[in-house]
Amino acid sequence: MRTVAARKVSLRIHARLIKLLKGFFLLRQPVWVLWITAGFTVIFALVTFQGFFFYDDINYLRYAHQVWNGTFQLTDDIHNHRFGLIIPLALMTGLLGLSDFSAILWPLLATLLTLVVIYRFVYRRSRYAALMAVWLFGTEYYIIFYSNKVYPDTTDTLFMMLGVMLLWVSRYKNAWYSLLPALAFFACLLTKETVIYVFPFLMWWIVTRFRKEQDIKRHLIFTFSLMLLLAVLFNVYYFVAGDYFYLIDTVQAAQKARHLAQDALEEAMLLFPRLTYEPLVMLSDSGMIAVLILSMPKLLNGWRCLIYTRDNVESIAWVYTVSGLLVFWFMSSSFQEYRPIPLNPRMFFPIMPGIAILAAFSIRYYFQKRVWLFRYTLMFLGAAFIDLLTGHEKIALVYLGFALLFAAAWYPRVRLSKEAFWVGFIALTALHPLYALVKTHPHDYFSEKAAFQFIQQNRPAKLLLLTDDRLLKQADFYFGFSIPNGLQIGSYCSATAGNGMETWLFVNDHSVSVLSAAGKQACQPPVEAAGRELLWKEDNVAVYRLKNSQLRATSE
């Protein structure tokens, strides 16, 4: 009797767990998954924040500080023109004060808002697909990795996806509602030049809308408002810089400078792999190919929307995704000569919402077909093989996990329940970001921050502070972008003080070794024990007083 009673209790618990799993993860309340994914993103951003890279991110924060204080001026620096990121940063850091939290608040909000946009875009079509699209996008490692980094790619992704969603929703609104998607795409243009990803999509949208001859007023408002915004932008640049195409010229100059180190023969030899298999290798190494593989059924069958011009979420997402993929794969980053877009995971961010949506619909309609379970197995095995060849064993294990999961679901003799399959699937999609969340994150930013607080509090009236080349132009960040009077920042190569100035030496051993290995550190810090006195030290960061102000730096 006890055995029978225990069995009944076990079955009841099992039934309730299955009901909870289905209701929580699959059908009942997709908004819960949105909140869970958003919460995980916030936790990840706060826990894994380890400071700034002190390259592009500090430039954006400096320009935001200048905008808030009214000292901003246009320059030839490409980062200087990315107002879609600079203006929100200026609002956050200006209203809340410059701090770590206010600096990363906007990138984090941009990531969270992208989740909301994806959810609202897909929800009316399919609650299941909305749930899965949010989950797949929100657990993509590189997406949430940059949720606490001051880079324009998360903002660019938000504005681009927002424009697509508003363009779709505008069909059911007042004709003047079409101004909103035009403003979203214009904000995307002001954020980063990867706005070119959406250009083929916009051409397809405008041509098909006018061909149908439906709501001509609505589409005329969208088209001409977008053209008007572009005309205003070019005229503003002409008024300020004397050149209508100053923005385009700045982008071209930045791309040309990036490729100066390569000669024509070297670039020609690298062209074939860049246009064929290298993007796949990059996506595989970064882990982003998992969602691309899951989207394959819809991605390969979505061409029918071009024939039948179906107006549904899948067709819009398909054209948007293919538009981005073609531009990313084959488009040149320069109008003057053919130079493919750099293979960086950040460059792929704007395409990821469309891929996540297609993957969600593929899961919705194709996971029950055994032929696709077998194809998924083969594709994940291929991705694992690529990563094993390139030395990324950890991400290869994730792909092998996916391959085994789909193989078990495909093979008839393995009786894998749906609940077990979904538990395994959810665990594998979250494995990479969870691993990154719990592992240690060694970084010297907080030690550097404490060192500069010590310098600010204990420095003499006149001080020459010698730093590595990374901080030579970026150290003002630690002083709120305003170097105090009497403080002068110099490099290790100029270890000479005059006019009664005392000389201190700031050394970050890890930073110096990394810069030296990359050939970006001109001189090494003085190493003579008798020539310097230790004032402060924490981990790899130390502050010294140079006893002999004429001490020469040790050249590499």
GIQUILIN-V685524 format. One record per residue. OMEGA is omega in whole degrees, 0 to 359 (none if undefined). D_LAST is the distance of its C-alpha to the last C-alpha in Angstrom with 2 decimals. Layout:
omega=<OMEGA | OMEGA>
d_last=<D_LAST | D_LAST>
This chain:
omega=<179 | 180 | 179 | 180 | 179 | 179 | 178 | 178 | 180 | 180 | 179 | 179 | 180 | 180 | 180 | 177 | 178 | 179 | 178 | 181 | 180 | 182 | 185 | 187 | 191 | 192 | 197 | 188 | 180 | 180 | 176 | 180 | 176 | 180 | 179 | 180 | 178 | 178 | 178 | 179 | 179 | 179 | 180 | 182 | 183 | 184 | 185 | 179 | 181 | 176 | 186 | 180 | 182 | 171 | 181 | 187 | 179 | 176 | 179 | 179 | 178 | 179 | 177 | 177 | 179 | 178 | 181 | 182 | 178 | 180 | 184 | 176 | 177 | 176 | 178 | 177 | 183 | 179 | 182 | 186 | 185 | 186 | 178 | 174 | 186 | 183 | 174 | 177 | 179 | 179 | 182 | 183 | 178 | 182 | 184 | 185 | 182 | 178 | 177 | 183 | 182 | 180 | 182 | 184 | 182 | 176 | 178 | 178 | 179 | 178 | 180 | 179 | 176 | 175 | 180 | 180 | 178 | 180 | 181 | 180 | 188 | 192 | 183 | 179 | 182 | 177 | 180 | 181 | 178 | 178 | 186 | 179 | 178 | 181 | 182 | 179 | 185 | 178 | 175 | 191 | 185 | 177 | 182 | 175 | 180 | 177 | 175 | 177 | 183 | 178 | 188 | 190 | 177 | 177 | 178 | 178 | 179 | 184 | 181 | 179 | 177 | 178 | 178 | 181 | 180 | 177 | 179 | 182 | 184 | 179 | 183 | 183 | 174 | 184 | 181 | 175 | 180 | 175 | 184 | 177 | 176 | 177 | 180 | 179 | 177 | 175 | 177 | 177 | 180 | 182 | 181 | 183 | 176 | 171 | 179 | 179 | 187 | 184 | 178 | 177 | 180 | 177 | 178 | 182 | 183 | 182 | 182 | 180 | 180 | 179 | 178 | 180 | 177 | 178 | 182 | 181 | 181 | 184 | 174 | 178 | 180 | 184 | 184 | 176 | 177 | 177 | 179 | 178 | 177 | 179 | 178 | 180 | 181 | 179 | 176 | 178 | 178 | 180 | 185 | 188 | 180 | 182 | 179 | 187 | 181 | 179 | 180 | 179 | 179 | 178 | 180 | 180 | 179 | 179 | 179 | 179 | 181 | 185 | 183 | 184 | 182 | 175 | 186 | 181 | 180 | 179 | 179 | 180 | 180 | 187 | 183 | 178 | 180 | 183 | 182 | 191 | 184 | 176 | 178 | 178 | 179 | 180 | 179 | 180 | 182 | 182 | 184 | 182 | 180 | 179 | 178 | 178 | 180 | 182 | 189 | 179 | 179 | 181 | 181 | 182 | 184 | 181 | 182 | 180 | 177 | 180 | 185 | 182 | 179 | 179 | 173 | 184 | 181 | 182 | 178 | 180 | 181 | 181 | 178 | 181 | 180 | 176 | 180 | 180 | 181 | 179 | 180 | 185 | 192 | 186 | 177 | 175 | 180 | 177 | 184 | 177 | 186 | 176 | 183 | 179 | 182 | 179 | 178 | 180 | 180 | 180 | 182 | 184 | 184 | 181 | 187 | 177 | 178 | 179 | 179 | 179 | 178 | 177 | 179 | 178 | 175 | 177 | 182 | 190 | 189 | 182 | 179 | 181 | 186 | 181 | 179 | 173 | 178 | 179 | 175 | 180 | 181 | 182 | 178 | 174 | 176 | 178 | 178 | 179 | 179 | 183 | 174 | 178 | 183 | 175 | 178 | 187 | 184 | 179 | 176 | 178 | 177 | 178 | 177 | 176 | 176 | 181 | 179 | 180 | 180 | 177 | 178 | 178 | 181 | 187 | 188 | 184 | 176 | 183 | 180 | 180 | 179 | 181 | 179 | 179 | 184 | 175 | 178 | 181 | 181 | 180 | 181 | 179 | 182 | 188 | 183 | 179 | 178 | 177 | 179 | 181 | 187 | 181 | 181 | 181 | 181 | 179 | 185 | 185 | 184 | 174 | 176 | 181 | 178 | 179 | 180 | 173 | 176 | 180 | 181 | 184 | 189 | 183 | 173 | 183 | 178 | 186 | 169 | 181 | 181 | 182 | 174 | 185 | 178 | 184 | 184 | 180 | 185 | 183 | 180 | 177 | 182 | 178 | 180 | 180 | 177 | 181 | 181 | 177 | 179 | 180 | 179 | 179 | 179 | 180 | 177 | 181 | 183 | 184 | 179 | 180 | 178 | 178 | 177 | 181 | 174 | 183 | 174 | 183 | 176 | 184 | 169 | 187 | 181 | 180 | 180 | 180 | 179 | 179 | 180 | 179 | 179 | 181 | 183 | 179 | 186 | 184 | 176 | 178 | 177 | 187 | 182 | 183 | 182 | 186 | 180 | 182 | 181 | 178 | 185 | 179 | 175 | 182 | 183 | 187 | 180 | 176 | 181 | 168 | 178 | 181 | 178 | 184 | 179 | 183 | 182 | 177 | 178 | 182 | 173 | none>
d_last=<83.28 | 80.05 | 78.24 | 79.69 | 78.85 | 75.29 | 74.98 | 76.28 | 73.83 | 70.96 | 72.07 | 72.34 | 68.82 | 67.52 | 69.40 | 68.05 | 64.47 | 64.96 | 66.51 | 63.65 | 61.07 | 62.88 | 63.52 | 60.06 | 57.88 | 60.13 | 62.98 | 64.19 | 61.67 | 58.62 | 57.73 | 56.97 | 54.25 | 52.84 | 52.71 | 51.29 | 48.52 | 47.77 | 47.77 | 45.40 | 43.04 | 43.14 | 42.58 | 39.65 | 38.02 | 38.48 | 37.63 | 34.50 | 33.05 | 29.58 | 28.38 | 26.74 | 23.91 | 22.78 | 22.82 | 26.24 | 28.23 | 27.15 | 27.91 | 31.39 | 32.01 | 31.00 | 33.40 | 36.06 | 35.74 | 36.20 | 39.23 | 40.85 | 40.34 | 41.46 | 38.29 | 37.30 | 36.73 | 36.20 | 32.89 | 31.44 | 29.51 | 31.37 | 31.18 | 33.11 | 36.16 | 36.64 | 39.46 | 40.96 | 38.17 | 37.41 | 41.04 | 41.74 | 38.51 | 39.66 | 43.03 | 41.67 | 39.09 | 41.47 | 44.51 | 42.89 | 40.04 | 36.33 | 35.63 | 34.33 | 37.88 | 38.72 | 35.48 | 36.26 | 40.03 | 40.42 | 38.45 | 40.52 | 43.73 | 42.94 | 42.64 | 45.87 | 47.72 | 46.82 | 48.55 | 51.58 | 51.69 | 51.65 | 54.38 | 56.58 | 56.16 | 57.30 | 59.63 | 62.80 | 62.50 | 61.83 | 61.14 | 59.85 | 57.39 | 56.24 | 55.54 | 53.63 | 51.60 | 50.45 | 49.60 | 47.65 | 45.64 | 45.11 | 43.89 | 41.38 | 38.10 | 35.79 | 38.44 | 38.57 | 34.85 | 34.36 | 37.33 | 35.06 | 32.25 | 32.39 | 32.46 | 35.32 | 36.34 | 38.72 | 40.35 | 40.63 | 42.30 | 44.73 | 45.87 | 46.25 | 48.32 | 50.23 | 51.19 | 52.48 | 54.46 | 55.95 | 56.86 | 58.74 | 60.43 | 61.44 | 64.10 | 66.17 | 65.65 | 66.82 | 65.73 | 63.63 | 61.60 | 59.75 | 57.82 | 55.79 | 54.11 | 53.37 | 51.61 | 49.66 | 48.39 | 47.60 | 45.51 | 43.75 | 42.99 | 41.53 | 39.27 | 37.49 | 38.09 | 38.98 | 42.45 | 43.02 | 43.65 | 47.00 | 48.16 | 50.13 | 51.72 | 52.90 | 54.33 | 56.21 | 57.50 | 58.78 | 60.42 | 62.18 | 63.38 | 64.94 | 66.39 | 68.20 | 69.52 | 69.36 | 68.37 | 67.43 | 67.19 | 64.60 | 62.33 | 62.85 | 61.73 | 58.54 | 57.76 | 58.51 | 56.88 | 53.62 | 53.97 | 54.81 | 51.71 | 49.54 | 51.40 | 50.87 | 47.12 | 46.79 | 48.94 | 46.92 | 43.77 | 45.75 | 46.98 | 43.55 | 41.25 | 43.82 | 43.15 | 45.23 | 42.54 | 39.55 | 38.73 | 38.91 | 36.83 | 34.09 | 34.11 | 34.03 | 31.08 | 29.10 | 30.01 | 29.14 | 25.63 | 25.14 | 26.04 | 24.31 | 21.75 | 24.75 | 27.02 | 30.79 | 31.19 | 28.70 | 30.45 | 33.84 | 32.99 | 31.87 | 34.97 | 37.53 | 35.91 | 35.11 | 38.79 | 40.24 | 38.83 | 35.34 | 36.81 | 38.86 | 35.89 | 34.05 | 37.24 | 37.77 | 34.31 | 34.62 | 38.19 | 39.75 | 41.70 | 44.12 | 45.83 | 45.81 | 47.61 | 50.12 | 50.86 | 51.67 | 55.51 | 55.66 | 52.83 | 54.63 | 58.09 | 57.35 | 57.94 | 61.62 | 61.00 | 60.41 | 63.87 | 65.81 | 63.67 | 64.24 | 63.43 | 61.95 | 58.70 | 57.77 | 58.16 | 56.15 | 53.35 | 53.48 | 53.21 | 50.42 | 48.45 | 49.03 | 48.11 | 44.73 | 44.12 | 44.95 | 42.74 | 39.79 | 40.25 | 41.07 | 40.58 | 37.95 | 35.60 | 36.09 | 39.39 | 38.04 | 36.87 | 37.06 | 34.04 | 35.02 | 34.31 | 31.07 | 31.77 | 31.00 | 33.53 | 33.75 | 35.11 | 37.98 | 39.11 | 41.86 | 43.56 | 43.68 | 46.77 | 48.82 | 47.76 | 48.61 | 52.02 | 52.78 | 51.75 | 54.10 | 57.01 | 56.23 | 56.47 | 59.65 | 61.46 | 59.94 | 59.16 | 62.77 | 62.62 | 61.88 | 60.56 | 57.69 | 57.03 | 56.58 | 54.32 | 52.16 | 51.83 | 50.68 | 48.19 | 46.56 | 46.43 | 44.64 | 42.09 | 41.54 | 41.10 | 38.42 | 36.43 | 36.83 | 35.42 | 32.39 | 31.71 | 33.16 | 35.72 | 36.52 | 37.65 | 39.40 | 41.54 | 42.68 | 43.77 | 45.56 | 47.32 | 48.55 | 49.69 | 51.65 | 53.18 | 54.43 | 55.57 | 57.61 | 59.15 | 59.96 | 61.39 | 65.06 | 65.40 | 62.75 | 64.60 | 61.76 | 63.19 | 62.01 | 61.02 | 58.85 | 57.26 | 56.38 | 55.02 | 52.73 | 51.76 | 50.94 | 48.96 | 46.85 | 46.11 | 44.97 | 43.10 | 39.59 | 39.51 | 41.26 | 38.67 | 35.88 | 37.97 | 38.46 | 35.14 | 32.48 | 30.02 | 26.98 | 25.10 | 23.41 | 25.18 | 27.96 | 25.77 | 23.76 | 27.15 | 28.45 | 25.44 | 26.06 | 29.75 | 29.04 | 27.03 | 29.91 | 32.52 | 31.03 | 28.94 | 30.20 | 31.80 | 28.72 | 25.30 | 21.77 | 20.07 | 16.29 | 15.40 | 12.98 | 13.26 | 16.14 | 18.28 | 17.52 | 20.64 | 22.31 | 22.61 | 25.97 | 27.46 | 27.63 | 29.70 | 32.06 | 30.28 | 31.25 | 28.77 | 30.92 | 31.78 | 29.69 | 26.58 | 23.57 | 20.55 | 17.20 | 13.51 | 10.94 | 10.10 | 13.79 | 14.58 | 17.77 | 21.23 | 24.47 | 28.14 | 28.51 | 26.05 | 24.77 | 21.13 | 20.53 | 17.45 | 17.80 | 15.78 | 16.62 | 14.98 | 16.36 | 15.31 | 11.63 | 11.76 | 13.81 | 11.83 | 8.60 | 11.19 | 12.73 | 9.89 | 11.04 | 8.45 | 6.76 | 5.50 | 6.30 | 9.88 | 11.24 | 12.49 | 15.15 | 18.40 | 20.46 | 18.62 | 19.43 | 22.63 | 23.06 | 25.38 | 25.51 | 24.30 | 25.44 | 24.10 | 20.35 | 20.50 | 20.55 | 21.13 | 20.47 | 21.86 | 19.76 | 22.27 | 20.74 | 20.28 | 18.54 | 15.69 | 12.42 | 9.40 | 6.57 | 3.74 | 0.00>
